Amino acid sequence: MKTFFSVFVMTFAVIHNSYGQPAPFFRGTLVDAHSQVRCDIDPVEVGEIINSRYIDYVLLSASGCNKKENFFSDVVTQYKNLAKVVVENKKIFGLAGMKNFSNAGVWRFSEAEKSWEVAEEAGFKGLAEILIQHAVWDGQDSRLTFAGLQMNLADKGLEKVIEFSGQKKFPVILHIELNDSADKREETVRKLEELLVKYDSQSFVLIHLGQASPKIAKELLAKYKNIFFLTSMASGFYQIFTRGKEVHHQDGWETFFEVEGKNMKQHASNPFWRNEWRQLVLDYPDKFILGFDNVFAGNWRNRYKVDIAIWRRGLARLEPNVAKQLACSNAKKLWGLPITCSK
C-alpha cells in the first residue's frame, strides 16, 4: 500500500507547482463498490490497472457490449474471463451481470440465471446495476448507440430479481435517471417509494445517486431505512471534462463538489464539498457508498486515477469516522465483504 501511495502522490506532484499546497489525502481503505468491464478492454488489463491504482477493493461486473466495439471475445467468454480475474485477484469482488431486461419490459431471468451459475462458482458477492431508466445515446460515438430505456419500477418482472436478491441477501442496485428523465421524475419517485415500502427488508442502492437532487435525497433518507446512494459520477470529473462540449448522451449527473471555474488539476488538488451534499453525508453517514462506475476503456486508463485523487482528498475533508463509512464500511456491510476497513 505504501508503494501505491508513493506512486500516486508522484503522479499528482505537478499540482504543487501550479496550484499551491494540495489538500491532504484520506489514507484509509478505499472500496469502489461498482465498476464494469465492457468488450473494449480485456478483463486482464482491468485487473492490472486496479493493482496499479491507490484503490484497495473493487466490486466488478461485466457490462453490455455492442457490435461496433473491438471485442476481445464474445460476451460469454468475456464474462468467464472476468470470473477468472475475480478468482485470481484478491482486490476484486465480482458482481453478476443480471440486467437482462428487454425494451418491452420482459425480465429474461433464464439468461440471468446462466450468468449467475458462472458467478456463484467464482464467489461473486452480488448483482450489478439493474437498468430502469437510461437516456438515448445518439450514435455520435461508436460506443454510444442506444435507443434508451424506460422500465416500470412496478413491473412484475422486477419482482423476480428483488426476490432473488432477498434470498441471497444482496442489495438491489437500481439505475434511474431523475434528471435525464425529468418528465417522469415525479412518477419515478412515487413508484420507488412504493417499492421501498413493499420490500421494506430489502436494501436498495441508487447508482449515480439516481441523479437525485439533495432535496429529493434528503426526503427519501428521512422516510426510508432501506435506501442507499452510490456516489458514482458525483466526483465533479464529468462536469469539468464536458465543459464547453456537445454531449450526446445522458447529462444529468449530480456532483458532491464545487466545480465552477475550476480546471481538472485544480479540482483534483483541492476538491471542496457542496454544503448540501456534505451535510447529508454527515447526517446519514451509513447511507452513502463510494463507487466510480468505470465502464469504457478510457475510464479505466485515464479517468480512474483522477477520480481516486478527488475522492481521497474529498474524504480527508470529512470527519474520520464518516470518511471511513463512505469509503469502506458501508460497502463491507451491504455486500458482506471479508475485508478490514481502516481510516
NUGUBA-923641 format. One record per residue (C-alpha): residue number from 1; x, y negated, z. Coordinates in Angstrom, 3 decimals. Layout:
residues N
<pos=NUM	c1=X	c2=Y	c3=Z>
...
END
This chain:
residues 343
<pos=1	c1=0.000	c2=0.000	c3=0.000>
<pos=2	c1=2.829	c2=-2.432	c3=0.780>
<pos=3	c1=4.235	c2=-1.787	c3=-2.693>
<pos=4	c1=0.873	c2=-2.572	c3=-4.295>
<pos=5	c1=0.610	c2=-5.764	c3=-2.270>
<pos=6	c1=4.110	c2=-6.948	c3=-3.230>
<pos=7	c1=3.476	c2=-6.365	c3=-6.927>
<pos=8	c1=0.091	c2=-8.014	c3=-6.659>
<pos=9	c1=1.427	c2=-11.138	c3=-4.984>
<pos=10	c1=4.208	c2=-11.434	c3=-7.574>
<pos=11	c1=1.589	c2=-11.292	c3=-10.333>
<pos=12	c1=-0.021	c2=-14.425	c3=-8.985>
<pos=13	c1=3.102	c2=-16.206	c3=-7.738>
<pos=14	c1=2.871	c2=-18.710	c3=-10.584>
<pos=15	c1=-0.151	c2=-20.162	c3=-8.811>
<pos=16	c1=2.185	c2=-21.565	c3=-6.121>
<pos=17	c1=3.916	c2=-23.773	c3=-8.680>
<pos=18	c1=0.797	c2=-25.251	c3=-10.287>
<pos=19	c1=-1.846	c2=-25.474	c3=-7.589>
<pos=20	c1=-0.137	c2=-25.641	c3=-4.212>
<pos=21	c1=-0.480	c2=-23.149	c3=-1.402>
<pos=22	c1=-2.912	c2=-20.334	c3=-2.265>
<pos=23	c1=-5.455	c2=-19.088	c3=0.235>
<pos=24	c1=-4.384	c2=-16.109	c3=2.355>
<pos=25	c1=-5.202	c2=-12.532	c3=1.358>
<pos=26	c1=-7.538	c2=-10.122	c3=3.081>
<pos=27	c1=-5.244	c2=-7.113	c3=3.566>
<pos=28	c1=-7.826	c2=-4.634	c3=4.757>
<pos=29	c1=-9.290	c2=-1.657	c3=2.914>
<pos=30	c1=-10.973	c2=-2.659	c3=-0.343>
<pos=31	c1=-13.637	c2=-0.435	c3=-1.927>
<pos=32	c1=-15.035	c2=-1.047	c3=-5.413>
<pos=33	c1=-18.448	c2=0.551	c3=-4.961>
<pos=34	c1=-19.443	c2=0.662	c3=-8.645>
<pos=35	c1=-17.374	c2=0.683	c3=-11.831>
<pos=36	c1=-17.782	c2=2.555	c3=-15.110>
<pos=37	c1=-15.814	c2=4.195	c3=-17.930>
<pos=38	c1=-17.073	c2=3.748	c3=-21.486>
<pos=39	c1=-15.781	c2=5.566	c3=-24.538>
<pos=40	c1=-13.441	c2=2.693	c3=-25.454>
<pos=41	c1=-10.938	c2=3.752	c3=-22.793>
<pos=42	c1=-9.551	c2=7.092	c3=-21.660>
<pos=43	c1=-10.553	c2=8.032	c3=-18.073>
<pos=44	c1=-6.903	c2=8.977	c3=-17.509>
<pos=45	c1=-5.853	c2=5.376	c3=-18.250>
<pos=46	c1=-8.543	c2=4.085	c3=-15.900>
<pos=47	c1=-7.111	c2=6.281	c3=-13.152>
<pos=48	c1=-3.653	c2=4.864	c3=-13.822>
<pos=49	c1=-4.979	c2=1.292	c3=-13.677>
<pos=50	c1=-6.717	c2=1.969	c3=-10.362>
<pos=51	c1=-3.483	c2=3.363	c3=-8.943>
<pos=52	c1=-1.592	c2=0.252	c3=-10.056>
<pos=53	c1=-4.008	c2=-2.282	c3=-8.542>
<pos=54	c1=-4.325	c2=-3.539	c3=-4.981>
<pos=55	c1=-7.554	c2=-1.594	c3=-4.542>
<pos=56	c1=-7.997	c2=1.314	c3=-2.137>
<pos=57	c1=-11.023	c2=3.248	c3=-3.392>
<pos=58	c1=-13.363	c2=3.150	c3=-6.390>
<pos=59	c1=-16.768	c2=4.701	c3=-6.991>
<pos=60	c1=-16.622	c2=5.516	c3=-10.690>
<pos=61	c1=-19.178	c2=6.664	c3=-13.254>
<pos=62	c1=-19.307	c2=7.424	c3=-16.980>
<pos=63	c1=-21.189	c2=4.711	c3=-18.838>
<pos=64	c1=-23.054	c2=4.843	c3=-22.137>
<pos=65	c1=-21.282	c2=4.621	c3=-25.494>
<pos=66	c1=-22.320	c2=3.608	c3=-28.998>
<pos=67	c1=-21.365	c2=4.747	c3=-32.482>
<pos=68	c1=-19.206	c2=1.688	c3=-33.200>
<pos=69	c1=-16.841	c2=2.341	c3=-30.322>
<pos=70	c1=-13.496	c2=4.064	c3=-30.669>
<pos=71	c1=-14.408	c2=7.326	c3=-28.965>
<pos=72	c1=-11.665	c2=9.177	c3=-27.135>
<pos=73	c1=-14.043	c2=12.120	c3=-27.182>
<pos=74	c1=-17.718	c2=12.974	c3=-27.384>
<pos=75	c1=-19.817	c2=11.865	c3=-24.426>
<pos=76	c1=-19.979	c2=15.280	c3=-22.745>
<pos=77	c1=-16.212	c2=15.746	c3=-22.935>
<pos=78	c1=-15.699	c2=12.182	c3=-21.730>
<pos=79	c1=-17.838	c2=12.957	c3=-18.697>
<pos=80	c1=-15.879	c2=16.131	c3=-17.968>
<pos=81	c1=-12.614	c2=14.199	c3=-18.355>
<pos=82	c1=-13.895	c2=11.683	c3=-15.821>
<pos=83	c1=-14.743	c2=14.515	c3=-13.433>
<pos=84	c1=-11.190	c2=15.834	c3=-13.778>
<pos=85	c1=-9.745	c2=12.386	c3=-12.972>
<pos=86	c1=-12.012	c2=12.148	c3=-9.930>
<pos=87	c1=-10.820	c2=15.535	c3=-8.650>
<pos=88	c1=-7.154	c2=14.654	c3=-9.142>
<pos=89	c1=-7.170	c2=11.076	c3=-7.815>
<pos=90	c1=-7.677	c2=10.515	c3=-4.079>
<pos=91	c1=-8.565	c2=6.855	c3=-4.652>
<pos=92	c1=-11.569	c2=7.691	c3=-6.842>
<pos=93	c1=-15.010	c2=8.994	c3=-5.899>
<pos=94	c1=-17.468	c2=9.917	c3=-8.621>
<pos=95	c1=-20.962	c2=8.602	c3=-9.325>
<pos=96	c1=-23.062	c2=10.764	c3=-11.614>
<pos=97	c1=-24.457	c2=9.110	c3=-14.743>
<pos=98	c1=-28.152	c2=9.560	c3=-14.112>
<pos=99	c1=-29.581	c2=6.538	c3=-16.000>
<pos=100	c1=-31.347	c2=8.599	c3=-18.634>
<pos=101	c1=-34.466	c2=6.534	c3=-19.257>
<pos=102	c1=-35.790	c2=6.087	c3=-22.777>
<pos=103	c1=-37.228	c2=2.806	c3=-24.044>
<pos=104	c1=-40.632	c2=4.483	c3=-23.930>
<pos=105	c1=-40.315	c2=4.855	c3=-20.183>
<pos=106	c1=-39.640	c2=8.580	c3=-20.067>
<pos=107	c1=-37.246	c2=9.888	c3=-17.443>
<pos=108	c1=-35.144	c2=12.567	c3=-19.139>
<pos=109	c1=-34.426	c2=14.355	c3=-15.895>
<pos=110	c1=-33.282	c2=17.557	c3=-17.616>
<pos=111	c1=-30.302	c2=15.653	c3=-19.078>
<pos=112	c1=-29.611	c2=14.099	c3=-15.709>
<pos=113	c1=-29.587	c2=17.493	c3=-14.062>
<pos=114	c1=-26.987	c2=18.722	c3=-16.555>
<pos=115	c1=-24.704	c2=15.812	c3=-15.724>
<pos=116	c1=-25.221	c2=16.466	c3=-12.035>
<pos=117	c1=-24.052	c2=20.067	c3=-12.398>
<pos=118	c1=-20.648	c2=18.774	c3=-13.512>
<pos=119	c1=-20.697	c2=16.004	c3=-10.913>
<pos=120	c1=-21.566	c2=18.228	c3=-7.982>
<pos=121	c1=-18.767	c2=20.649	c3=-8.824>
<pos=122	c1=-16.333	c2=17.708	c3=-8.854>
<pos=123	c1=-17.546	c2=16.452	c3=-5.479>
<pos=124	c1=-19.259	c2=13.276	c3=-6.694>
<pos=125	c1=-20.691	c2=11.080	c3=-3.942>
<pos=126	c1=-23.828	c2=9.657	c3=-5.535>
<pos=127	c1=-25.596	c2=8.318	c3=-8.600>
<pos=128	c1=-24.664	c2=5.441	c3=-10.882>
<pos=129	c1=-26.962	c2=2.490	c3=-11.528>
<pos=130	c1=-30.451	c2=3.086	c3=-12.902>
<pos=131	c1=-31.266	c2=0.616	c3=-15.681>
<pos=132	c1=-34.644	c2=-1.010	c3=-15.162>
<pos=133	c1=-34.122	c2=-4.325	c3=-16.974>
<pos=134	c1=-31.401	c2=-5.209	c3=-19.443>
<pos=135	c1=-31.179	c2=-8.168	c3=-21.780>
<pos=136	c1=-30.778	c2=-7.761	c3=-25.537>
<pos=137	c1=-27.229	c2=-7.614	c3=-26.885>
<pos=138	c1=-27.372	c2=-9.164	c3=-30.334>
<pos=139	c1=-24.545	c2=-7.274	c3=-32.050>
<pos=140	c1=-22.083	c2=-10.164	c3=-32.461>
<pos=141	c1=-19.602	c2=-7.851	c3=-30.745>
<pos=142	c1=-19.491	c2=-4.233	c3=-31.948>
<pos=143	c1=-19.734	c2=-3.081	c3=-28.331>
<pos=144	c1=-22.795	c2=-5.190	c3=-27.660>
<pos=145	c1=-25.611	c2=-3.749	c3=-29.731>
<pos=146	c1=-28.635	c2=-3.024	c3=-27.582>
<pos=147	c1=-32.326	c2=-3.615	c3=-28.076>
<pos=148	c1=-32.894	c2=-4.475	c3=-24.435>
<pos=149	c1=-34.815	c2=-2.611	c3=-21.763>
<pos=150	c1=-37.862	c2=-3.365	c3=-19.651>
<pos=151	c1=-38.783	c2=-0.416	c3=-17.445>
<pos=152	c1=-41.570	c2=-0.445	c3=-14.912>
<pos=153	c1=-40.500	c2=-0.080	c3=-11.285>
<pos=154	c1=-43.833	c2=1.602	c3=-10.645>
<pos=155	c1=-43.225	c2=4.174	c3=-13.399>
<pos=156	c1=-43.817	c2=7.744	c3=-12.296>
<pos=157	c1=-40.537	c2=8.807	c3=-13.861>
<pos=158	c1=-38.540	c2=6.729	c3=-11.418>
<pos=159	c1=-40.015	c2=8.707	c3=-8.551>
<pos=160	c1=-38.008	c2=11.761	c3=-9.625>
<pos=161	c1=-34.658	c2=10.060	c3=-9.223>
<pos=162	c1=-35.755	c2=8.486	c3=-5.931>
<pos=163	c1=-36.875	c2=11.863	c3=-4.617>
<pos=164	c1=-33.656	c2=13.474	c3=-5.876>
<pos=165	c1=-31.614	c2=10.759	c3=-4.153>
<pos=166	c1=-33.564	c2=11.236	c3=-0.944>
<pos=167	c1=-32.831	c2=14.951	c3=-0.941>
<pos=168	c1=-29.126	c2=14.309	c3=-1.492>
<pos=169	c1=-29.068	c2=11.300	c3=0.900>
<pos=170	c1=-27.797	c2=8.956	c3=-1.827>
<pos=171	c1=-28.692	c2=5.282	c3=-2.183>
<pos=172	c1=-30.551	c2=4.307	c3=-5.367>
<pos=173	c1=-28.737	c2=1.614	c3=-7.375>
<pos=174	c1=-31.182	c2=-0.459	c3=-9.424>
<pos=175	c1=-30.208	c2=-2.730	c3=-12.310>
<pos=176	c1=-32.769	c2=-5.533	c3=-12.552>
<pos=177	c1=-32.180	c2=-8.965	c3=-14.094>
<pos=178	c1=-34.333	c2=-11.574	c3=-12.382>
<pos=179	c1=-32.753	c2=-14.425	c3=-14.358>
<pos=180	c1=-32.410	c2=-12.813	c3=-17.778>
<pos=181	c1=-35.970	c2=-11.529	c3=-17.390>
<pos=182	c1=-37.228	c2=-14.714	c3=-15.772>
<pos=183	c1=-40.685	c2=-14.404	c3=-17.359>
<pos=184	c1=-41.133	c2=-11.169	c3=-15.407>
<pos=185	c1=-39.404	c2=-12.294	c3=-12.210>
<pos=186	c1=-42.480	c2=-12.591	c3=-10.010>
<pos=187	c1=-43.849	c2=-9.238	c3=-11.165>
<pos=188	c1=-40.456	c2=-7.534	c3=-10.769>
<pos=189	c1=-40.027	c2=-8.796	c3=-7.205>
<pos=190	c1=-43.565	c2=-7.719	c3=-6.322>
<pos=191	c1=-43.049	c2=-4.197	c3=-7.662>
<pos=192	c1=-39.632	c2=-3.994	c3=-5.983>
<pos=193	c1=-41.282	c2=-4.851	c3=-2.674>
<pos=194	c1=-43.885	c2=-2.156	c3=-3.243>
<pos=195	c1=-41.077	c2=0.324	c3=-3.856>
<pos=196	c1=-39.260	c2=-0.744	c3=-0.689>
<pos=197	c1=-42.422	c2=-0.186	c3=1.339>
<pos=198	c1=-43.377	c2=3.110	c3=-0.295>
<pos=199	c1=-39.890	c2=4.581	c3=0.210>
<pos=200	c1=-39.012	c2=2.841	c3=3.445>
<pos=201	c1=-36.489	c2=5.513	c3=4.471>
<pos=202	c1=-34.612	c2=5.305	c3=1.139>
<pos=203	c1=-31.765	c2=2.814	c3=0.661>
<pos=204	c1=-31.954	c2=0.677	c3=-2.491>
<pos=205	c1=-28.967	c2=-1.276	c3=-3.809>
<pos=206	c1=-29.359	c2=-4.125	c3=-6.314>
<pos=207	c1=-26.301	c2=-4.141	c3=-8.565>
<pos=208	c1=-25.152	c2=-7.644	c3=-9.597>
<pos=209	c1=-27.318	c2=-8.882	c3=-6.687>
<pos=210	c1=-30.232	c2=-8.196	c3=-9.036>
<pos=211	c1=-29.498	c2=-11.720	c3=-10.317>
<pos=212	c1=-31.431	c2=-12.826	c3=-7.243>
<pos=213	c1=-31.140	c2=-16.405	c3=-6.067>
<pos=214	c1=-30.065	c2=-16.952	c3=-2.449>
<pos=215	c1=-33.697	c2=-17.817	c3=-1.697>
<pos=216	c1=-35.071	c2=-14.530	c3=-3.104>
<pos=217	c1=-32.277	c2=-12.507	c3=-1.490>
<pos=218	c1=-32.987	c2=-14.133	c3=1.876>
<pos=219	c1=-36.700	c2=-13.358	c3=1.628>
<pos=220	c1=-36.034	c2=-9.705	c3=0.786>
<pos=221	c1=-33.462	c2=-9.298	c3=3.549>
<pos=222	c1=-35.809	c2=-10.824	c3=6.127>
<pos=223	c1=-38.601	c2=-8.369	c3=5.233>
<pos=224	c1=-36.919	c2=-5.070	c3=4.441>
<pos=225	c1=-34.308	c2=-2.945	c3=6.191>
<pos=226	c1=-33.630	c2=-0.704	c3=3.172>
<pos=227	c1=-32.411	c2=-3.331	c3=0.662>
<pos=228	c1=-28.709	c2=-3.893	c3=-0.104>
<pos=229	c1=-26.830	c2=-6.116	c3=-2.551>
<pos=230	c1=-23.805	c2=-5.134	c3=-4.646>
<pos=231	c1=-21.537	c2=-8.102	c3=-5.437>
<pos=232	c1=-20.541	c2=-7.132	c3=-8.991>
<pos=233	c1=-20.409	c2=-10.105	c3=-11.400>
<pos=234	c1=-20.532	c2=-12.501	c3=-8.406>
<pos=235	c1=-16.826	c2=-13.446	c3=-8.237>
<pos=236	c1=-17.145	c2=-16.508	c3=-10.479>
<pos=237	c1=-14.870	c2=-14.971	c3=-13.127>
<pos=238	c1=-17.693	c2=-14.743	c3=-15.656>
<pos=239	c1=-18.784	c2=-18.364	c3=-15.284>
<pos=240	c1=-15.249	c2=-19.658	c3=-15.857>
<pos=241	c1=-14.409	c2=-17.195	c3=-18.636>
<pos=242	c1=-17.519	c2=-18.028	c3=-20.680>
<pos=243	c1=-17.496	c2=-21.780	c3=-20.070>
<pos=244	c1=-17.973	c2=-23.557	c3=-23.393>
<pos=245	c1=-18.511	c2=-20.301	c3=-25.282>
<pos=246	c1=-21.588	c2=-18.992	c3=-27.047>
<pos=247	c1=-22.894	c2=-15.961	c3=-25.159>
<pos=248	c1=-24.682	c2=-13.122	c3=-26.974>
<pos=249	c1=-25.746	c2=-11.011	c3=-24.026>
<pos=250	c1=-27.156	c2=-11.404	c3=-20.522>
<pos=251	c1=-26.043	c2=-14.616	c3=-18.852>
<pos=252	c1=-27.956	c2=-14.916	c3=-15.593>
<pos=253	c1=-25.307	c2=-13.791	c3=-13.125>
<pos=254	c1=-25.134	c2=-15.375	c3=-9.690>
<pos=255	c1=-21.789	c2=-16.310	c3=-8.142>
<pos=256	c1=-20.822	c2=-16.385	c3=-4.474>
<pos=257	c1=-18.202	c2=-19.064	c3=-5.117>
<pos=258	c1=-17.964	c2=-22.678	c3=-6.251>
<pos=259	c1=-16.517	c2=-22.731	c3=-9.775>
<pos=260	c1=-17.496	c2=-26.133	c3=-11.142>
<pos=261	c1=-14.467	c2=-27.948	c3=-12.584>
<pos=262	c1=-12.029	c2=-25.135	c3=-11.750>
<pos=263	c1=-9.979	c2=-23.080	c3=-14.181>
<pos=264	c1=-9.265	c2=-19.407	c3=-13.615>
<pos=265	c1=-5.897	c2=-19.884	c3=-11.894>
<pos=266	c1=-7.300	c2=-22.477	c3=-9.531>
<pos=267	c1=-10.248	c2=-20.259	c3=-8.656>
<pos=268	c1=-8.154	c2=-17.104	c3=-8.193>
<pos=269	c1=-5.805	c2=-19.114	c3=-5.981>
<pos=270	c1=-8.434	c2=-20.768	c3=-3.787>
<pos=271	c1=-11.968	c2=-19.413	c3=-4.043>
<pos=272	c1=-14.468	c2=-21.404	c3=-1.979>
<pos=273	c1=-17.772	c2=-19.882	c3=-0.930>
<pos=274	c1=-21.116	c2=-21.376	c3=-1.862>
<pos=275	c1=-22.650	c2=-22.210	c3=1.510>
<pos=276	c1=-25.977	c2=-20.482	c3=0.936>
<pos=277	c1=-24.387	c2=-17.157	c3=-0.028>
<pos=278	c1=-21.784	c2=-17.341	c3=2.709>
<pos=279	c1=-24.499	c2=-17.873	c3=5.301>
<pos=280	c1=-26.469	c2=-14.893	c3=4.032>
<pos=281	c1=-23.395	c2=-12.681	c3=4.277>
<pos=282	c1=-22.801	c2=-13.909	c3=7.830>
<pos=283	c1=-26.459	c2=-13.387	c3=8.773>
<pos=284	c1=-26.678	c2=-9.931	c3=7.154>
<pos=285	c1=-23.120	c2=-8.547	c3=7.143>
<pos=286	c1=-24.337	c2=-4.948	c3=6.838>
<pos=287	c1=-26.320	c2=-5.606	c3=3.641>
<pos=288	c1=-23.652	c2=-6.685	c3=1.140>
<pos=289	c1=-21.306	c2=-4.270	c3=-0.633>
<pos=290	c1=-18.260	c2=-5.146	c3=-2.681>
<pos=291	c1=-18.325	c2=-3.967	c3=-6.285>
<pos=292	c1=-16.702	c2=-5.022	c3=-9.583>
<pos=293	c1=-18.582	c2=-3.001	c3=-12.224>
<pos=294	c1=-15.820	c2=-2.783	c3=-14.787>
<pos=295	c1=-17.384	c2=-1.391	c3=-17.966>
<pos=296	c1=-15.278	c2=-2.093	c3=-21.051>
<pos=297	c1=-11.559	c2=-1.514	c3=-21.574>
<pos=298	c1=-10.848	c2=-5.240	c3=-21.320>
<pos=299	c1=-12.479	c2=-5.373	c3=-17.899>
<pos=300	c1=-10.101	c2=-2.701	c3=-16.658>
<pos=301	c1=-6.959	c2=-4.044	c3=-18.316>
<pos=302	c1=-7.472	c2=-7.773	c3=-17.739>
<pos=303	c1=-10.364	c2=-8.861	c3=-15.511>
<pos=304	c1=-9.811	c2=-6.392	c3=-12.683>
<pos=305	c1=-6.608	c2=-7.880	c3=-11.275>
<pos=306	c1=-8.085	c2=-11.386	c3=-11.290>
<pos=307	c1=-11.325	c2=-10.268	c3=-9.625>
<pos=308	c1=-9.351	c2=-8.459	c3=-6.941>
<pos=309	c1=-7.376	c2=-11.640	c3=-6.273>
<pos=310	c1=-10.564	c2=-13.697	c3=-5.982>
<pos=311	c1=-12.176	c2=-11.258	c3=-3.582>
<pos=312	c1=-9.127	c2=-10.651	c3=-1.404>
<pos=313	c1=-8.795	c2=-14.412	c3=-0.936>
<pos=314	c1=-12.544	c2=-14.949	c3=-0.589>
<pos=315	c1=-12.818	c2=-12.233	c3=2.043>
<pos=316	c1=-9.977	c2=-13.832	c3=4.002>
<pos=317	c1=-12.241	c2=-16.874	c3=4.493>
<pos=318	c1=-14.784	c2=-14.770	c3=6.396>
<pos=319	c1=-14.625	c2=-13.539	c3=9.976>
<pos=320	c1=-12.511	c2=-10.347	c3=10.013>
<pos=321	c1=-15.347	c2=-8.048	c3=11.100>
<pos=322	c1=-17.668	c2=-9.432	c3=8.416>
<pos=323	c1=-14.989	c2=-9.109	c3=5.738>
<pos=324	c1=-14.358	c2=-5.514	c3=6.790>
<pos=325	c1=-18.043	c2=-4.653	c3=6.424>
<pos=326	c1=-18.385	c2=-6.224	c3=2.985>
<pos=327	c1=-15.094	c2=-4.798	c3=1.725>
<pos=328	c1=-15.379	c2=-1.266	c3=3.048>
<pos=329	c1=-17.607	c2=-0.261	c3=5.974>
<pos=330	c1=-20.955	c2=-0.735	c3=4.248>
<pos=331	c1=-19.908	c2=1.389	c3=1.268>
<pos=332	c1=-18.442	c2=4.022	c3=3.580>
<pos=333	c1=-21.718	c2=4.304	c3=5.452>
<pos=334	c1=-24.070	c2=4.273	c3=2.453>
<pos=335	c1=-22.177	c2=6.853	c3=0.411>
<pos=336	c1=-20.752	c2=8.855	c3=3.301>
<pos=337	c1=-17.162	c2=8.310	c3=2.152>
<pos=338	c1=-14.385	c2=10.163	c3=4.017>
<pos=339	c1=-12.246	c2=7.035	c3=4.401>
<pos=340	c1=-10.895	c2=4.751	c3=7.094>
<pos=341	c1=-11.685	c2=1.030	c3=6.909>
<pos=342	c1=-9.037	c2=-1.362	c3=8.180>
<pos=343	c1=-9.233	c2=-5.144	c3=8.478>
END
